[in-house]
Amino acid sequence: MKRVASPKTKKTKKTKVNRTASRKAAAPRPQRRHAAAVVDYDLVLFISGASDRSRLALANIKAIASQHLDGRYRLSVVDLYQQPQRAREHEIIAVPTLVKRLPQPLRRLIGDLSDEDRVMIGLDIVPKPRNGRG
C-alpha cells in the first residue's frame, strides 16, 4: 500500500514554505562602533533623598564638572535612602559626600560643594585660563 500524507500535514508544510518564501531578506545591520568614552574623572555623589543639601550638592557638582571637565567625567548618584548598604561599602559617614575614585588618590568631599575653589582643589582640577587680564 502506498502511504498518503494527511491533509493536515500538507497544510502545515505548505504554510511553512509560504512563510519563508514571503519573508523579505533582512537588511544587514550597521555595525555599532563603540567609541571608547574618555573618562578622566570617576565621581560618586552620595545623597540622602531629595533634601535641600543633596539637591544643592548635585547641582553644584554638575555645574563644576560641566564647566571644567568638558565631558571627561562620569558622575554616579547614590541615594542612601534607597541603597543604605552602599554607605557601609564606601565608608560614608555624612551626606552629601562626593567620592573621587579616579584619578588616584581616592578623595572624599563632604558638604553641599558650594565652595568651587575648595572642590576644585579636592578634585585636583586645574582651572581653565580666563580670557583677559589675570
C-alpha positions as CSV (number, residue, x, y, z in Angstrom):
1,M,0.0,0.0,0.0
2,K,1.0,3.5,-0.8
3,R,1.2,5.8,2.1
4,V,-0.6,9.1,1.7
5,A,0.1,12.2,3.8
6,S,-2.8,13.5,5.7
7,P,-4.2,16.9,4.6
8,K,-3.2,18.4,7.9
9,T,0.4,17.7,7.4
10,K,0.4,19.0,3.9
11,K,-1.2,22.2,5.0
12,T,1.4,22.7,7.7
13,K,4.3,22.1,5.3
14,K,2.7,24.4,2.8
15,T,2.3,27.3,5.3
16,K,5.9,27.0,6.4
17,V,7.1,27.1,2.8
18,N,4.9,30.1,2.1
19,R,6.1,32.0,5.2
20,T,9.7,31.6,4.3
21,A,9.1,32.4,0.6
22,S,7.2,35.6,1.6
23,R,9.8,36.9,4.0
24,K,11.9,39.8,2.8
25,A,15.6,39.5,3.1
26,A,16.7,41.3,6.2
27,A,18.9,44.3,5.6
28,P,22.3,43.9,7.2
29,R,22.5,45.8,10.5
30,P,25.1,48.5,10.6
31,Q,27.9,47.6,12.9
32,R,28.0,49.7,16.0
33,R,31.2,51.4,16.8
34,H,31.7,51.7,20.5
35,A,33.7,54.8,20.9
36,A,35.8,54.5,24.0
37,A,34.5,57.2,26.2
38,V,37.3,59.1,27.7
39,V,36.6,59.3,31.4
40,D,39.3,61.0,33.4
41,Y,37.2,61.5,36.5
42,D,35.0,58.9,38.1
43,L,32.8,60.6,40.7
44,V,30.2,59.2,43.0
45,L,27.9,61.5,44.9
46,F,26.1,60.0,47.9
47,I,22.9,61.9,48.8
48,S,20.0,61.4,51.2
49,G,16.8,61.6,49.3
50,A,15.6,64.9,47.9
51,S,16.9,67.1,50.8
52,D,17.9,70.6,50.1
53,R,21.6,70.0,50.7
54,S,21.5,66.9,48.4
55,R,19.9,68.8,45.6
56,L,22.3,71.7,46.0
57,A,25.3,69.3,46.0
58,L,24.1,67.6,42.9
59,A,23.6,71.0,41.1
60,N,27.0,72.3,42.2
61,I,29.0,69.3,41.1
62,K,27.2,69.1,37.7
63,A,28.0,72.8,37.2
64,I,31.6,72.5,38.2
65,A,32.2,69.3,36.2
66,S,30.5,70.6,33.0
67,Q,32.5,73.9,33.2
68,H,35.9,72.4,34.0
69,L,35.9,68.8,32.9
70,D,34.4,69.1,29.4
71,G,32.6,65.7,29.5
72,R,35.7,63.8,30.7
73,Y,33.9,62.6,33.8
74,R,31.3,60.0,34.9
75,L,29.0,61.0,37.7
76,S,27.1,58.4,39.6
77,V,24.5,59.4,42.2
78,V,23.6,57.1,45.0
79,D,20.6,57.8,47.2
80,L,21.3,56.2,50.6
81,Y,17.6,56.0,51.5
82,Q,17.2,53.5,48.6
83,Q,20.6,51.8,48.9
84,P,21.8,52.1,52.6
85,Q,24.3,49.2,52.2
86,R,26.4,51.3,49.9
87,A,27.2,53.7,52.8
88,R,28.9,50.8,54.6
89,E,30.7,49.6,51.5
90,H,32.2,53.0,50.8
91,E,32.5,54.1,54.5
92,I,30.2,57.1,54.1
93,I,29.6,58.8,57.5
94,A,27.9,62.1,56.3
95,V,25.8,63.1,53.4
96,P,26.1,64.6,50.9
97,T,29.5,63.2,50.1
98,L,31.4,63.3,46.8
99,V,33.9,60.5,46.3
100,K,36.5,60.9,43.6
101,R,37.6,57.4,42.6
102,L,39.7,58.3,39.5
103,P,42.2,59.7,39.1
104,Q,44.0,58.4,42.1
105,P,44.3,59.1,45.0
106,L,40.7,58.5,46.3
107,R,39.3,61.6,47.9
108,R,36.1,62.4,49.8
109,L,34.4,65.8,49.9
110,I,31.7,66.3,52.4
111,G,29.0,69.0,52.2
112,D,27.0,70.8,49.5
113,L,30.0,71.6,47.3
114,S,29.2,75.2,47.1
115,D,32.8,76.4,47.6
116,E,34.0,75.9,44.0
117,D,37.7,76.6,44.7
118,R,37.7,74.0,47.5
119,V,36.0,71.4,45.3
120,M,38.5,72.0,42.5
121,I,41.4,71.6,44.9
122,G,39.8,68.4,46.3
123,L,39.4,67.0,42.8
124,D,42.8,68.1,41.6
125,I,41.2,70.2,38.8
126,V,43.4,72.8,37.2
127,P,41.2,75.8,36.4
128,K,40.9,76.9,32.8
129,P,42.7,80.1,31.9
130,R,40.4,83.0,31.9
131,N,40.2,85.4,29.0
132,G,41.5,88.9,29.6
133,R,43.8,90.0,32.3
134,G,44.5,87.9,35.3
